[in-house]
Amino acid sequence: MSFRTPRPLHFSPPAVLLDDVMGAQKMLAGVARTTPLEGSRHLSGLVGGPVHLKCENLQRTGSFKLRGAYVRISGLRPEERAAGVVAASAGNHAQGVALASSLLGVRSTVFMPVGAPLPKVAATREYGAEVRLTGQVVDETLAAAQDYARDTGAVFIHPFDHPDVIAGQGTVGLEILEQCPEVRTVVVGMGGGGLAAGIGVAVKALRPDVRIVGVQAQAAAAYPPSLAKGRPVSVRCGSTMADGIMVGRPGDVPFRLVREVVDEVRTVSEDALSSALLLCLERAKLVVEPAGASPVAALLSEPEAFEGPVVAVLSGGNVDPLVLQRILRHGMAAAGRYLTLRLRLPDRPGALANLLGVLTVVDANVLDVGHVRTDPRLGLTEVEVELHLETKGPDHCVDVQAALHEAGYTVIG
């Protein structure tokens, strides 16, 4: 689904300018990595023009968040630094604030939900933050962090709703123009909007002809209704694997910028997200979290809608291994790489071996076999078999079922 960004009738002075982003780039020299730009032959073939992946998943702390956090904390007055900083996050922002604070010699406290993935909690502590596990959902964690800021005087570091944070994230846009000066379209995931706003400010100031496309998960898409109303509105987020962009309301500061510098906002399905993550892993050999793979999901969903050269920003790679395992299974199923069949066999020795022999000939990998003998719908000498197969894709699934039909088997589900 696509939503064209309406332009405001009256322009107010932008909260972030190109000079701010260029100043942030100087500040980040030697701190943030200039992440690589990798070409994708598969995506280029789909789009019909060059597609490059901007690998912020290879940034320090595993995401772009270090950029904005470092610029924000660098701008604090001495008395603010002395009071320390506090943040609330389930992952990437937590790690960005923790490392940025350590590099600048500022004490940091990070509130994380009780159910935050253990690897992210451990990484945040290792980067130097004091971690407090509070609340079952991010809203409760955020409230606890804000209470802490009021009680202690610590400076609350917002993940996206501050000009300094947006200026830091905008340095990704400067790098894109340096690495791919011929770029025509930049595709970037959007939650609160800080990254898209920052990239848009930098790119549009230098190359106003470049199209900026934001991407949100369908289950957590606050920008389309907000842009339609001309102000940030809250939406109820559904379940999505892209937790990194699951934000129920755009930030006030990025929203004003997004209206001016983002040309279009697209939404993507869960199937598209899992397929994109699988593609990044298999074809590009890159570990990317679902939110980071959202631009690739948009390209897979409607490749003809993007003019090349395209740069898709892989915004992060911090994904829990157990979550990754589930997502990969989902992605393989969405890509037609799994096939489940039920069929009936005569309940006699050798019947299953004969069936498996047919599957061996067509090179289908059997993951699991289940037997049912007690269903009243079965004949006295019948057994129902459920097969879970790993295949090579949709065409192979058709070949497997055709081979079973030719061998005299009837698939019942």
Phi, psi and chi 1 to 4 in degrees:
 res  aa     phi    psi   chi1   chi2   chi3   chi4
   1 MET       -  141.5 -175.2  178.8  -63.9      -
   2 SER  -126.7  144.5  172.7      -      -      -
   3 PHE  -133.7  118.2 -177.3   86.1      -      -
   4 ARG   -74.1  136.2  -55.8  -77.7  177.1  177.0
   5 THR   -81.6  116.1  -53.6      -      -      -
   6 PRO   -73.0  140.2   27.0  -31.8      -      -
   7 ARG   -84.3  141.1  -61.5  -63.1 -177.3 -133.0
   8 PRO   -65.8  147.1   22.9  -32.4      -      -
   9 LEU   -72.5  -33.1  -63.9  176.2      -      -
  10 HIS  -124.4  120.1  -57.2  -72.8      -      -
  11 PHE   -88.2  128.3  -70.9   87.9      -      -
  12 SER   -98.2  159.4   57.0      -      -      -
  13 PRO   -56.6  128.8  -23.1   33.1      -      -
  14 PRO   -60.4  144.3  -19.4   31.3      -      -
  15 ALA   -74.0  -23.2      -      -      -      -
  16 VAL  -132.9  130.7 -178.8      -      -      -
  17 LEU  -115.9  168.5  -60.2  169.4      -      -
  18 LEU   -56.5  -40.0  175.8   62.7      -      -
  19 ASP   -59.1  -35.8  -74.4  -12.8      -      -
  20 ASP   -64.6  -41.8  -60.5  -44.5      -      -
  21 VAL   -68.3  -40.2 -179.0      -      -      -
  22 MET   -67.4  -35.7  -63.2 -177.5   74.8      -
  23 GLY   -64.9  -39.2      -      -      -      -
  24 ALA   -63.8  -37.4      -      -      -      -
  25 GLN   -62.2  -40.8 -172.5  177.2   49.4      -
  26 LYS   -64.5  -40.4  -67.6  178.1 -178.3  178.0
  27 MET   -63.3  -34.3 -165.5  178.5  -62.4      -
  28 LEU   -86.9   -3.3  -71.7  167.4      -      -
  29 ALA   -59.3  125.8      -      -      -      -
  30 GLY    82.5   -3.6      -      -      -      -
  31 VAL  -108.4  -60.5  175.0      -      -      -
  32 ALA   -91.6  143.4      -      -      -      -
  33 ARG   -77.5  146.5  -66.0  173.5 -179.7  150.1
  34 THR   -81.0  102.2  -60.6      -      -      -
  35 THR   -75.2  151.0   51.6      -      -      -
  36 PRO   -72.3  159.5   23.6  -32.1      -      -
  37 LEU  -114.3  115.6 -160.8   70.1      -      -
  38 GLU  -111.7  133.8  -60.4  -71.4  -14.5      -
  39 GLY   -76.0  150.9      -      -      -      -
  40 SER  -124.4  107.7  171.1      -      -      -
  41 ARG   -64.8  -39.8 -179.6 -178.7  -60.6  177.2
  42 HIS   -63.9  -49.6  179.5   74.7      -      -
  43 LEU   -67.1  -34.8  -69.8  172.7      -      -
  44 SER   -61.8  -38.8  -62.6      -      -      -
  45 GLY   -65.0  -38.2      -      -      -      -
  46 LEU   -69.0  -43.7  -67.5  176.7      -      -
  47 VAL   -76.3  -28.6  169.7      -      -      -
  48 GLY    85.1   22.0      -      -      -      -
  49 GLY  -168.0  168.3      -      -      -      -
  50 PRO   -60.1  135.9  -20.3   31.4      -      -
  51 VAL  -125.6  129.6  175.1      -      -      -
  52 HIS  -120.3  147.9  -53.6  -80.0      -      -
  53 LEU  -108.0  119.7  -54.1  175.4      -      -
  54 LYS   -87.4  110.2  176.4   60.7  172.3  168.2
  55 CYS   -90.3   68.9  -59.1      -      -      -
  56 GLU   -71.5  -10.1  -79.8  -63.9  -70.7      -
  57 ASN   -66.0  -16.1   58.4  -50.5      -      -
  58 LEU   -99.0    6.8  -58.0 -179.9      -      -
  59 GLN   -69.1  159.5 -176.3   56.3  -98.6      -
  60 ARG   -57.5  139.3  -65.2  178.1   71.6  177.1
  61 THR    70.1    0.6   75.1      -      -      -
  62 GLY    84.3   11.2      -      -      -      -
  63 SER  -163.2  170.8   87.5      -      -      -
  64 PHE   -68.6  -11.9   70.3   95.8      -      -
  65 LYS   -61.1  -26.9  -70.4  -71.0 -170.1  178.3
  66 LEU   -58.3  -37.0  170.5   65.8      -      -
  67 ARG   -58.2  -56.3  -62.6  173.7 -175.9  -98.5
  68 GLY   -66.5  -39.9      -      -      -      -
  69 ALA   -63.5  -41.4      -      -      -      -
  70 TYR   -66.4  -43.1 -170.9   89.8      -      -
  71 VAL   -65.0  -41.2  173.2      -      -      -
  72 ARG   -63.0  -48.3  172.2   75.4  173.3  100.3
  73 ILE   -71.2  -33.3  -61.6  169.2      -      -
  74 SER   -60.4  -30.2  -66.8      -      -      -
  75 GLY   -83.8   -0.2      -      -      -      -
  76 LEU   -72.5  146.4  -63.2  179.4      -      -
  77 ARG   -71.1  159.1  -60.3 -173.1  -58.7  -86.7
  78 PRO   -54.1  -40.6  -28.2   35.5      -      -
  79 GLU   -69.3  -30.0   61.0  -89.0   22.2      -
  80 GLU   -71.4  -41.3  -69.1  175.7  -42.0      -
  81 ARG   -60.4  -39.3  -68.3 -165.9 -175.7 -160.5
  82 ALA   -64.0  -29.9      -      -      -      -
  83 ALA   -79.1  -14.1      -      -      -      -
  84 GLY    85.1  173.6      -      -      -      -
  85 VAL  -125.6  159.3  -60.8      -      -      -
  86 VAL  -139.5  147.0   60.2      -      -      -
  87 ALA  -144.5  162.4      -      -      -      -
  88 ALA  -129.1  128.6      -      -      -      -
  89 SER  -168.4  152.1  169.5      -      -      -
  90 ALA   -95.3   -1.3      -      -      -      -
  91 GLY  -173.1  -94.3      -      -      -      -
  92 ASN   -63.9  -44.9  -69.7  -16.4      -      -
  93 HIS   -63.8  -37.4 -179.7   57.9      -      -
  94 ALA   -57.4  -47.4      -      -      -      -
  95 GLN   -69.6  -37.8  -65.2  172.2   65.1      -
  96 GLY   -63.1  -45.3      -      -      -      -
  97 VAL   -64.7  -41.3  168.1      -      -      -
  98 ALA   -61.5  -47.9      -      -      -      -
  99 LEU   -70.4  -43.6  179.3   56.9      -      -
 100 ALA   -58.4  -43.5      -      -      -      -
 101 SER   -62.7  -43.7  -60.0      -      -      -
 102 SER   -62.5  -41.8  -66.4      -      -      -
 103 LEU   -64.5  -31.0  -66.7  173.2      -      -
 104 LEU   -96.7    0.8  -68.3  164.5      -      -
 105 GLY    71.1   32.7      -      -      -      -
 106 VAL  -112.0  136.4  176.4      -      -      -
 107 ARG   -70.5  135.0 -176.1  178.1   72.4 -102.3
 108 SER  -129.2  142.1   63.3      -      -      -
 109 THR  -123.5  128.1  -56.8      -      -      -
 110 VAL  -122.1  122.7  176.0      -      -      -
 111 PHE   -91.2  130.6  -73.8   76.1      -      -
 112 MET  -130.0  149.0  -55.7 -177.7   76.2      -
 113 PRO   -61.6  153.4  -17.9   29.4      -      -
 114 VAL   -57.6  -35.5  172.1      -      -      -
 115 GLY   -91.0   14.3      -      -      -      -
 116 ALA   -59.6  141.8      -      -      -      -
 117 PRO   -55.5  135.0  -24.5   33.9      -      -
 118 LEU   -58.0  -39.7  -67.6  178.9      -      -
 119 PRO   -60.1  -35.8  -24.7   34.9      -      -
 120 LYS   -72.6  -37.3  -66.4 -176.1  178.7 -178.1
 121 VAL   -63.9  -45.8  173.8      -      -      -
 122 ALA   -63.4  -42.1      -      -      -      -
 123 ALA   -64.5  -40.5      -      -      -      -
 124 THR   -63.2  -41.3  -57.2      -      -      -
 125 ARG   -64.8  -41.8  -74.0 -172.9  172.3  127.6
 126 GLU   -64.7  -28.9  -71.8  172.8    8.9      -
 127 TYR   -77.7   -5.3  -72.5  130.3      -      -
 128 GLY   113.5    1.2      -      -      -      -
 129 ALA   -87.5  152.8      -      -      -      -
 130 GLU   -84.4  121.9  176.2 -170.0  -12.1      -
 131 VAL  -101.2  131.3  174.4      -      -      -
 132 ARG  -121.1  120.0  -61.3 -167.3  179.7 -170.6
 133 LEU   -88.7  112.1  -60.8  176.5      -      -
 134 THR  -143.4  132.5  -54.3      -      -      -
 135 GLY    87.4  150.9      -      -      -      -
 136 GLN   -90.4  -25.7  -62.7  -61.1  -40.3      -
 137 VAL  -127.7  164.0  -64.5      -      -      -
 138 VAL   -62.2  -34.5  174.7      -      -      -
 139 ASP   -60.2  -40.9  -73.6  -14.0      -      -
 140 GLU   -67.7  -38.4  -65.0  173.7   -2.8      -
 141 THR   -64.8  -42.4  -53.3      -      -      -
 142 LEU   -61.2  -43.5  177.6   61.5      -      -
 143 ALA   -61.6  -40.3      -      -      -      -
 144 ALA   -64.4  -40.2      -      -      -      -
 145 ALA   -65.9  -40.4      -      -      -      -
 146 GLN   -68.1  -36.6  -68.3  171.1  -29.9      -
 147 ASP   -62.1  -42.0  -72.3  -16.6      -      -
 148 TYR   -61.8  -41.4  178.1   88.4      -      -
 149 ALA   -62.6  -42.4      -      -      -      -
 150 ARG   -66.6  -38.4  -76.0 -169.9  -66.5  -90.8
 151 ASP   -75.3  -32.4  -66.5  -18.0      -      -
 152 THR  -109.5  -16.6   65.4      -      -      -
 153 GLY    85.5    1.6      -      -      -      -
 154 ALA   -63.6  147.9      -      -      -      -
 155 VAL   -85.1  124.9  178.6      -      -      -
 156 PHE   -78.7  125.6 -179.9   70.4      -      -
 157 ILE  -101.4  104.9  -54.1  -61.0      -      -
 158 HIS   -75.1  143.6 -159.9  -76.0      -      -
 159 PRO   -69.9  -21.8   21.5  -31.9      -      -
 160 PHE  -150.8  -18.1   50.7   80.1      -      -
 161 ASP   -96.3   58.8 -154.8    7.1      -      -
 162 HIS  -156.4  138.8 -167.3  -79.7      -      -
 163 PRO   -57.1  -39.6  -25.9   34.7      -      -
 164 ASP   -65.1  -40.0  -70.4  -12.8      -      -
 165 VAL   -62.5  -45.1  171.9      -      -      -
 166 ILE   -64.6  -40.4  -65.4  170.5      -      -
 167 ALA   -60.9  -41.8      -      -      -      -
 168 GLY   -62.6  -44.5      -      -      -      -
 169 GLN   -65.5  -29.7  -39.1  -55.7   28.4      -
 170 GLY   -64.4  -17.3      -      -      -      -
 171 THR   -64.1  -21.9   58.7      -      -      -
 172 VAL   -60.8  -39.5  176.2      -      -      -
 173 GLY   -64.5  -40.8      -      -      -      -
 174 LEU   -61.9  -41.2  -64.8  179.4      -      -
 175 GLU   -64.5  -38.7  -70.1  179.5   15.5      -
 176 ILE   -60.2  -45.0  -71.3  171.8      -      -
 177 LEU   -66.1  -34.2  -66.4 -178.3      -      -
 178 GLU   -70.5  -38.9  -67.6  165.9    1.3      -
 179 GLN   -85.1  -26.7  -65.4  169.6  -45.5      -
 180 CYS  -139.8   73.2 -175.0      -      -      -
 181 PRO   -62.3  -19.4   10.6  -18.1      -      -
 182 GLU   -90.5    6.5   68.4  -81.5   12.5      -
 183 VAL   -54.7  141.3   63.1      -      -      -
 184 ARG  -114.2  -27.5  -64.1  -67.6  -58.6  165.3
 185 THR  -140.3  133.6  -51.8      -      -      -
 186 VAL  -115.9  128.5  176.1      -      -      -
 187 VAL  -116.2  128.1 -168.7      -      -      -
 188 VAL  -143.8  139.4   54.8      -      -      -
 189 GLY   -68.9  150.8      -      -      -      -
 190 MET  -133.1  129.4  -67.1  175.1   64.4      -
 191 GLY  -115.4  -90.1      -      -      -      -
 192 GLY   -76.1  -23.7      -      -      -      -
 193 GLY   107.5    1.6      -      -      -      -
 194 GLY   -62.5  -44.4      -      -      -      -
 195 LEU   -67.9  -46.8  178.8   61.5      -      -
 196 ALA   -62.5  -41.4      -      -      -      -
 197 ALA   -63.2  -46.1      -      -      -      -
 198 GLY   -63.9  -46.8      -      -      -      -
 199 ILE   -61.7  -42.4  -71.1  175.4      -      -
 200 GLY   -62.4  -42.9      -      -      -      -
 201 VAL   -58.6  -48.0  166.2      -      -      -
 202 ALA   -67.4  -48.0      -      -      -      -
 203 VAL   -70.2  -46.2  171.4      -      -      -
 204 LYS   -65.4  -31.5  -71.6  -70.8 -169.4  180.0
 205 ALA   -66.6  -34.4      -      -      -      -
 206 LEU   -98.8  -30.7  -62.5  169.8      -      -
 207 ARG  -139.7   77.7  -75.6  -79.3  -51.4  -78.6
 208 PRO   -63.3  -14.5   18.0  -29.6      -      -
 209 ASP   -79.3  -14.0   58.2  -55.7      -      -
 210 VAL   -75.1  135.0  173.6      -      -      -
 211 ARG   -89.5  130.2 -172.2  167.3 -174.9   78.5
 212 ILE  -107.4  122.7  -51.9  -64.7      -      -
 213 VAL  -119.4  121.1  179.5      -      -      -
 214 GLY   -92.8  151.0      -      -      -      -
 215 VAL  -130.7  130.7 -177.1      -      -      -
 216 GLN  -125.6  154.0  -65.6 -155.6  -70.9      -
 217 ALA   -70.4  139.9      -      -      -      -
 218 GLN   -56.6  -34.5  -74.1  177.5   -0.6      -
 219 ALA   -78.9   -7.8      -      -      -      -
 220 ALA  -145.2   59.8      -      -      -      -
 221 ALA  -111.7   88.3      -      -      -      -
 222 ALA   -87.2  -20.6      -      -      -      -
 223 TYR   -71.6  -44.5  -97.9   94.6      -      -
 224 PRO   -54.6  -50.2  -30.6   38.3      -      -
 225 PRO   -67.5  -32.1   21.3  -31.7      -      -
 226 SER   -67.1  -44.0  -63.0      -      -      -
 227 LEU   -65.3  -36.5  -69.8  167.9      -      -
 228 ALA   -64.0  -35.4      -      -      -      -
 229 LYS   -89.7  -13.1  -72.6 -172.7  174.3  -66.4
 230 GLY    81.6   12.6      -      -      -      -
 231 ARG  -157.2  156.4   57.5  179.4  173.8   79.6
 232 PRO   -64.3  129.7  -21.9   33.6      -      -
 233 VAL  -125.2  154.6  -62.3      -      -      -
 234 SER   -91.9  142.5  -62.4      -      -      -
 235 VAL  -126.8  155.7  -60.7      -      -      -
 236 ARG   -85.3  117.5 -175.5 -175.5  -63.2  -83.8
 237 CYS   -77.8  133.7  -68.4      -      -      -
 238 GLY   -87.6 -170.6      -      -      -      -
 239 SER   -78.1  128.9  176.4      -      -      -
 240 THR  -146.1  144.8  176.9      -      -      -
 241 MET   -72.2  -17.8   64.5 -178.4   73.3      -
 242 ALA   -87.1   65.4      -      -      -      -
 243 ASP   -64.5  -23.1   58.7  -31.0      -      -
 244 GLY   -68.3  -19.6      -      -      -      -
 245 ILE  -120.8   21.6   51.8  174.7      -      -
 246 MET   -88.6   84.8 -171.1  171.7   65.0      -
 247 VAL  -123.9  128.4  176.3      -      -      -
 248 GLY   -82.7  -12.7      -      -      -      -
 249 ARG  -149.7  131.4 -177.4 -174.1 -176.5  -82.4
 250 PRO   -62.0  152.4  -21.5   32.4      -      -
 251 GLY   -72.8  146.9      -      -      -      -
 252 ASP   -61.5  -46.0  -68.3  -30.7      -      -
 253 VAL   -68.2  -52.3  178.4      -      -      -
 254 PRO   -63.5  -31.6   17.7  -28.8      -      -
 255 PHE   -59.8  -44.9  176.7   79.8      -      -
 256 ARG   -61.6  -35.7  -67.7 -165.4  -64.5  -89.4
 257 LEU   -75.5  -41.7  -67.3  166.6      -      -
 258 VAL   -57.8  -39.8  163.9      -      -      -
 259 ARG   -57.7  -29.5  -75.9 -163.6  -57.6  168.6
 260 GLU   -95.6  -28.6  -61.9  179.6   11.2      -
 261 VAL  -119.1   -9.2  -61.1      -      -      -
 262 VAL  -104.2  124.4  173.0      -      -      -
 263 ASP   -80.8  -29.8  -62.6  -74.2      -      -
 264 GLU  -157.6  145.3 -179.8 -175.9    4.7      -
 265 VAL  -120.1  127.1  176.2      -      -      -
 266 ARG  -114.4  153.5  -71.8  177.5  167.1  -97.2
 267 THR  -117.6  149.5   60.0      -      -      -
 268 VAL  -129.6  151.9  -67.9      -      -      -
 269 SER   -83.4  168.6   68.1      -      -      -
 270 GLU   -66.0  -38.0  -63.6  -59.8  -67.7      -
 271 ASP   -61.1  -41.9  -78.0   -7.9      -      -
 272 ALA   -65.3  -38.7      -      -      -      -
 273 LEU   -63.7  -45.6  -74.0  166.0      -      -
 274 SER   -68.4  -37.1   58.1      -      -      -
 275 SER   -65.0  -37.4  -64.8      -      -      -
 276 ALA   -66.4  -43.4      -      -      -      -
 277 LEU   -61.6  -42.5 -170.9  146.2      -      -
 278 LEU   -63.5  -40.9 -176.3   62.2      -      -
 279 LEU   -63.2  -43.7 -176.7  144.0      -      -
 280 CYS   -59.5  -39.6  -70.9      -      -      -
 281 LEU   -72.0  -46.7 -172.4   62.1      -      -
 282 GLU   -77.2  -46.0  -75.0 -167.7  -37.5      -
 283 ARG   -90.2  -39.6  -61.1  -63.5 -175.5   94.6
 284 ALA   -99.4   -8.7      -      -      -      -
 285 LYS    58.0   40.0  -53.0  -60.0 -177.5  -81.2
 286 LEU  -122.2  129.6  -67.3  168.1      -      -
 287 VAL   -85.1  117.8  176.2      -      -      -
 288 VAL  -131.2  139.3 -177.2      -      -      -
 289 GLU   -77.9  161.6   61.7 -170.0   89.2      -
 290 PRO   -56.0  -42.1  -28.2   36.3      -      -
 291 ALA   -61.2  -39.5      -      -      -      -
 292 GLY   -67.9  -25.6      -      -      -      -
 293 ALA   -87.8   -2.1      -      -      -      -
 294 SER   -59.4  -37.4   58.6      -      -      -
 295 PRO   -62.9  -37.0  -24.8   36.2      -      -
 296 VAL   -66.5  -37.6  175.5      -      -      -
 297 ALA   -59.9  -39.8      -      -      -      -
 298 ALA   -64.9  -40.2      -      -      -      -
 299 LEU   -65.5  -40.1  -65.8  176.2      -      -
 300 LEU   -67.3  -34.3  -69.0  176.2      -      -
 301 SER   -71.7  -37.0  -61.1      -      -      -
 302 GLU  -151.8   71.2 -164.3  176.0  -10.5      -
 303 PRO   -60.9  -30.4   19.1  -30.6      -      -
 304 GLU   -71.1   -9.5   66.2  -81.2    3.1      -
 305 ALA   -84.4   -2.6      -      -      -      -
 306 PHE  -118.6  129.1  -60.3   88.8      -      -
 307 GLU   -89.1  128.4  179.9 -174.2   -1.6      -
 308 GLY   -88.4  164.2      -      -      -      -
 309 PRO   -64.8  138.7  -19.4   32.5      -      -
 310 VAL  -111.0  138.8  175.9      -      -      -
 311 VAL  -115.6  119.4  173.1      -      -      -
 312 ALA  -103.2  124.4      -      -      -      -
 313 VAL   -88.2  114.1 -178.8      -      -      -
 314 LEU   -86.8   96.0  -53.8 -178.5      -      -
 315 SER   -75.7  -18.9   56.7      -      -      -
 316 GLY  -165.9  158.3      -      -      -      -
 317 GLY  -131.7   18.9      -      -      -      -
 318 ASN   -89.6   95.4  -67.8  -43.2      -      -
 319 VAL  -129.3  132.7   56.4      -      -      -
 320 ASP   -63.2  134.5 -177.7   86.3      -      -
 321 PRO   -55.8  -37.7  -26.9   34.6      -      -
 322 LEU   -68.5  -38.8  -65.2  176.6      -      -
 323 VAL   -65.9  -41.8  174.9      -      -      -
 324 LEU   -58.5  -41.3  178.7   61.0      -      -
 325 GLN   -60.5  -44.6 -174.7  179.6   42.9      -
 326 ARG   -66.2  -40.8  -67.7 -162.2  -60.8  -90.0
 327 ILE   -66.3  -39.6  -67.1  170.9      -      -
 328 LEU   -64.2  -39.4  -71.1  177.3      -      -
 329 ARG   -61.9  -42.6  -74.9 -160.4  -59.0  -94.9
 330 HIS   -63.0  -42.8 -174.2  -85.1      -      -
 331 GLY   -64.4  -39.3      -      -      -      -
 332 MET   -67.1  -37.4  -69.4 -176.6   70.5      -
 333 ALA   -66.1  -43.2      -      -      -      -
 334 ALA   -64.5  -28.7      -      -      -      -
 335 ALA   -88.4    7.4      -      -      -      -
 336 GLY    73.9   25.2      -      -      -      -
 337 ARG   -92.6   -8.1  -60.2  -82.7  -66.8  -83.1
 338 TYR  -119.2  146.0  -72.0  139.1      -      -
 339 LEU  -139.8  127.9  178.4   62.7      -      -
 340 THR  -114.5  128.5  -61.3      -      -      -
 341 LEU  -131.3  146.8  -60.3  170.9      -      -
 342 ARG  -122.9  134.6  -71.1 -171.9  -61.6  115.2
 343 LEU  -152.0  161.4   57.0  164.0      -      -
 344 ARG  -106.5  140.6  -69.3  174.5 -176.2  172.2
 345 LEU  -126.6  155.7  -57.0  177.9      -      -
 346 PRO   -67.4  135.5   21.1  -31.1      -      -
 347 ASP   -82.7   76.3 -168.3    9.4      -      -
 348 ARG  -144.7  157.4   62.5  169.4 -178.5 -101.9
 349 PRO   -57.5  137.5  -24.6   34.3      -      -
 350 GLY    91.6  -14.2      -      -      -      -
 351 ALA   -64.9  -43.1      -      -      -      -
 352 LEU   -68.4  -39.3  180.0   59.1      -      -
 353 ALA   -61.6  -39.6      -      -      -      -
 354 ASN   -63.1  -41.6  -68.3  -23.4      -      -
 355 LEU   -62.6  -46.1  170.9   61.5      -      -
 356 LEU   -64.9  -29.7  -62.7  179.6      -      -
 357 GLY   -63.2  -39.6      -      -      -      -
 358 VAL   -63.0  -42.3  174.0      -      -      -
 359 LEU   -67.3  -32.3  -63.3  173.0      -      -
 360 THR   -64.6  -40.5  -60.8      -      -      -
 361 VAL   -61.7  -38.1  170.8      -      -      -
 362 VAL   -92.3    9.6  -68.3      -      -      -
 363 ASP    61.9   40.7 -156.8   21.1      -      -
 364 ALA   -96.8  130.9      -      -      -      -
 365 ASN   -90.2  120.4 -175.7   31.5      -      -
 366 VAL   -83.4  117.9  179.1      -      -      -
 367 LEU   -90.5  -35.2  -59.7  175.8      -      -
 368 ASP  -158.5  146.6 -169.4   30.4      -      -
 369 VAL  -130.0  127.7  179.4      -      -      -
 370 GLY  -119.0  142.8      -      -      -      -
 371 HIS  -116.0  139.3  -68.1   79.2      -      -
 372 VAL  -127.5  122.0  175.9      -      -      -
 373 ARG  -117.9   -7.1  -72.0 -174.6  168.2   86.9
 374 THR  -107.6    5.5   57.4      -      -      -
 375 ASP   -70.3  127.2 -167.0  -45.4      -      -
 376 PRO   -63.6  -15.6   20.1  -31.6      -      -
 377 ARG   -78.2  -12.8  -67.6  171.2  -63.9 -179.7
 378 LEU   -82.0  147.5  -67.9  172.1      -      -
 379 GLY   -69.7  167.7      -      -      -      -
 380 LEU   -60.3  -32.6 -173.1   62.4      -      -
 381 THR  -111.5   25.8   60.4      -      -      -
 382 GLU  -112.3  156.4  -75.7 -175.7  -41.7      -
 383 VAL  -136.7  139.0   59.2      -      -      -
 384 GLU   -96.1  133.6 -175.4  174.3  -64.3      -
 385 VAL  -117.7  130.7  175.0      -      -      -
 386 GLU  -109.4  125.8 -176.6  173.3  -89.9      -
 387 LEU  -113.0  135.4  -61.3  169.3      -      -
 388 HIS  -113.4  116.4  -63.3  -88.5      -      -
 389 LEU  -118.0  147.7  -50.7  174.8      -      -
 390 GLU  -101.2  127.1 -178.5 -177.2   -6.0      -
 391 THR  -121.0 -177.1   69.7      -      -      -
 392 LYS  -100.8    6.5  -59.8  172.8 -176.5  177.2
 393 GLY   136.1  179.9      -      -      -      -
 394 PRO   -57.1  -41.6  -26.1   34.7      -      -
 395 ASP   -63.8  -38.3  -68.7  -18.9      -      -
 396 HIS   -67.1  -36.2 -168.9 -152.6      -      -
 397 CYS   -58.9  -41.3  -69.8      -      -      -
 398 VAL   -64.4  -41.6  173.3      -      -      -
 399 ASP   -63.2  -40.6  -67.3  -18.7      -      -
 400 VAL   -62.0  -46.9  169.6      -      -      -
 401 GLN   -67.8  -34.1  -66.1 -176.8   76.4      -
 402 ALA   -66.4  -39.9      -      -      -      -
 403 ALA   -64.9  -39.6      -      -      -      -
 404 LEU   -64.9  -40.9  -68.8  170.5      -      -
 405 HIS   -62.9  -44.2  178.3   73.2      -      -
 406 GLU   -63.8  -30.1  -70.2  175.6    9.4      -
 407 ALA   -83.1    1.2      -      -      -      -
 408 GLY    94.0   10.3      -      -      -      -
 409 TYR   -91.4  144.9  -65.5   99.6      -      -
 410 THR  -111.2  117.9  -60.4      -      -      -
 411 VAL   -82.6  128.3  176.1      -      -      -
 412 ILE  -108.7    1.1   58.9  174.9      -      -
 413 GLY   169.3      -      -      -      -      -
